[in-house]
Amino acid sequence: MLFWVLLGAGLAARYALGQRALGAALLLCVPLIDVVLLVTTVLSVRAGAEPTIWHGLSAAYLGLTIVYGHRTVRWADAKFAHRYQGAALPERPRLYGRAAVVDAWRSWLTFLLAYAISAGLLFGLVLLVGGLDRGAPLLIWLNPLSKVLIYSLLWPVAASVWPPKAPTGVPAPQK
């Protein structure tokens, strides 16, 4: 939640209030949230706190934010720049054929990386608390993460089997 608060505050300061330095300072705090979350989670379980699903959520969140955080900040920055300064929104080209298949697999592999980081952090916390006897609640987050990983695999597989075709008369995008 704090990620979104600092992101919104930083971009609002930068664009809506015209305070570029304040906006930059707030945006620099966004990745610090990850560090603080990681440190507090580790310190909490090392101090003997009973591992809960909330500790597991922090590990799952960290994997996702490490992989998608910078992209999310760039996306939000473009939206704010468009809204408050009239900047053009970056165009995402429509992809067809092989380019669409490659893009679908790249997207899935990106999530696979986030999944691997989250799973690694979860298993690291389990080891930190002394094994599965105490760490089982941490692994609850593997279930939804694994489901998303498996279900999202449908998209690149479908794109590989039935690659999107460009409408008649539309030139292929240049890369």
N, C-alpha and C positions, 0 to 999 in steps of 0.2 A: 504494500500500500504506500509506504514511504517513497518507493521508487517513483510512483506516479505523481505524488504530491510534489517532490523536488523537481521532477521533469516539467510538470505544468507550471510551477512557480518560476523555474529558470527560464522557460520559454516565454512566459507572460512578462517577466522582467525585461527580457531581451527585446521582445517585439512590441508588446502592448504599452509598456512603460518607457521604452527606449533606454533602459539602463543596461547597456551591454556588459559592463564589468560585473554588476550584480548577477545578471543572468549567467555569465560564464562561471562565476563562483558557485552558484547553485547547481549548475549542470556538472561541475567538477565533483560535487558531493554525491551525485548519482552512483558512480561505481564504488564510492566509499561505503555505501550502504551494504554492498555485497561483502566487503571486508569485515565490517562491523558485525553483520549477521553470522558470518563464518566463525569469527572469533568468539562471539557470545554463545553460539551453539556449542562449540568445542569446550569452552570454559564451563558451561553449564553441565554437560555430561561428565566432564573430568572431575568436577566438584562433587559428583555423586548424585546429581539429579536423576530421577527416574526418567528414562528415555520415553518420550511420548510421540504421538503422531505429529505434534508441532515441531519437534526437532527434525523429524523426517521431512516435513513440509519445507523446512528451511533448506535442507540439502537438495530436494527436488527443485525448489525455486532457483537455487544458485546455479544448477546446471543449465536451466533454461535462460536465465538472465546473462550468464557468461556468454552463451552462444548468440542470443537474440537481442541483448541489451543495446549494443551499439546500433544495430539496424533499426530498432524501435526509436531510439533517440533521433537518428537521421530522418526517419519517416515523420515523426512529430515535428521536428524542426522545419521540414518542408511544408507541412500543413500550416504551421504558425506563420512562416514567411509568406505564404500565399494569402492567408487571411489578413494579416496586419500590414504587409508591405506590397501586396499585389504581385509577388514573385510567381513565376510560372511553376506549376506543379510538374515534377519530373514525370515524363511519359514512360509508361511501361509498355513496351511493344507487345503486340499480340504475337504469340509464338505458334508456329505450325510445324508439322512434320518432325524431323529429327531435332530441331531446336526446342520444340515443346517437350519431347521425350527427355532430352538432356536436362532441361530446366526442372522437370518433375522429379527426376532422380536426384539432382543436386539439392532440391528442396528436402527430399526425404533423407538424404545423407546428412544434411544440416541438422535435422531433428535427431537422427541417430547419434550424432556427436553430443547433442544436448542430453540425450538419454544416457549415453555412456558416462558423461561427467556426473550426472545426477546419481546414477547407480553406483559409480565409484565413491562418491561422497557418502551415500547411504551405507555401503559396505564398510567404508572407513570408520563411520560412526559406530557401526556394530562392533567392529574390532576394538574401538576405543572404549566401549562400555563393557567389554569382556566377553563378547560372543552373543550367540542367538538367544540364550536364556534371558538376558536382559534387553537385547537389542531388537527383538521381534517386532515391537510396535513401529520401529523405524522403517522396516521393510514393507509396511502397508502401502507405501507410495509407489512401489514397483508395479503394483497391479494397474492403477490408472495410467501410469507412464507406459507400461508395456502394451496396454490396449490401444493407446493413441499411436504408438509405434507400429503396431500390426495393422490397425485400421487405415492409417495414413499410407501404408504400403499399397493399398488398392489403387491410389491415384497414379503413381508411376507405372504400375503394372498395366493398368487400363490404357494409359498413354502409350505404352510400348506396343500393346496389342492393336489398339485403334488410335494411331496418332492423329491429332487434329489436322484437318486439311484446310488450307486457306480458301476463303470464298473465291469464286471465279472472278478474275480480273484484279485481285489484290496481289501486289508484288510481295515477294518474300522479304522479310526484314533483313537488313544488312547488319552484320555483327562485326 
